C-alpha cells in the first residue's frame, strides 16, 4: 500500500469517529468513537514513520520504530482513558439508571 492510501484510511476512520463522538448520546458509543479516532492517529503515525524517514536513515532502527513507539504510548493512554470512562459510566448508570449524555446533569456542577 502507498502512503496516500494509509492517510486516506486514517482520515476516513477519524471522520467516522468524530461523527460518532459528536452525534451520539450514549456514553459507550462516544467512548468507542474516541477510540476509533485514536486508532486513526496510530495508523498515521506508523505510516509516517515508515514512509517519511529522512534520507539516509531508512536503515536506522530507531528512526523506523519512532511511529510504532508513539502508537504504543497512545494505546496505553487510550486504555487508561477507557478504564476511567467505564468507571464514570458505571457510576452514572447506578445513579441515573441510564447512560444517556443528556441525562448526565450531575457532571455539570
C-alpha positions in Angstrom: 0.0 0.0 0.0 1.1 3.5 -0.6 1.5 6.3 1.9 -1.6 8.1 0.5 -3.7 5.0 0.9 -2.8 4.8 4.6 -3.6 8.5 5.0 -7.0 8.1 3.3 -7.9 5.1 5.5 -6.8 7.1 8.6 -8.8 10.2 7.5 -11.9 8.1 6.9 -11.6 6.4 10.3 -11.0 9.7 12.0 -14.1 11.3 10.4 -16.3 8.3 11.3 -15.0 8.6 14.9 -15.6 12.3 15.0 -19.1 11.9 13.7 -19.8 9.2 16.2 -18.4 11.3 19.1 -20.5 14.3 18.2 -23.7 12.7 17.1 -24.2 10.0 19.7 -25.9 10.5 23.1 -24.8 7.1 24.6 -21.6 7.4 26.6 -20.3 4.0 25.5 -20.8 4.9 21.8 -18.9 8.2 22.4 -16.0 6.3 24.1 -15.8 3.8 21.2 -15.8 6.7 18.7 -12.9 8.4 20.6 -11.0 5.1 20.4 -11.6 4.9 16.7 -10.1 8.4 16.4 -7.1 7.3 18.4 -6.6 4.3 16.1 -6.7 6.6 13.1 -3.9 8.7 14.6 -1.9 5.5 15.2 -2.3 4.5 11.6 -1.0 7.9 10.6 2.0 7.8 12.9 3.1 4.3 11.8 2.7 5.2 8.1 4.7 8.4 8.6 7.4 6.6 10.4 7.7 4.0 7.6 7.4 6.3 4.5 8.8 9.6 5.6 12.1 8.6 7.2 14.8 11.1 6.5 17.2 10.3 3.6 20.0 8.0 4.6 18.2 6.9 7.8 15.8 4.3 6.4 18.0 1.5 7.8 18.4 3.1 11.3 16.1 1.1 13.6 15.4 3.9 16.0 14.1 6.1 13.1 11.9 3.4 11.7 10.4 2.5 15.1 9.5 6.0 16.2 5.9 5.8 14.9 5.4 2.4 16.5 6.7 3.7 19.9 4.3 6.6 19.7 1.5 4.2 18.8 2.2 2.1 21.8 2.1 5.1 24.1 -1.2 6.2 22.6 -2.7 2.7 23.0 -1.6 2.8 26.7 -3.2 6.2 27.3 -6.3 5.1 25.5 -6.6 2.0 27.7 -6.4 4.2 30.8 -8.9 6.6 29.3 -11.4 3.7 28.6 -10.9 2.4 32.2 -11.7 5.8 33.6 -14.6 6.4 31.2 -16.1 3.0 32.1 -15.9 3.8 35.8 -17.7 7.0 35.2 -20.3 5.2 33.1 -20.9 2.6 35.8 -21.3 5.4 38.4 -23.6 7.3 36.1 -25.8 4.2 35.5 -26.1 3.5 39.2 -27.4 7.0 39.9 -29.4 7.8 36.8 -30.4 4.3 35.5 -29.3 5.4 32.0 -26.1 6.1 30.1 -27.6 8.9 28.0 -25.4 12.0 28.0 -28.3 14.4 28.1 -29.3 12.9 31.5 -25.8 13.5 33.0 -26.8 16.6 34.9 -24.6 15.7 37.9 -21.4 16.1 35.9 -22.2 19.8 35.2 -21.9 21.0 38.7 
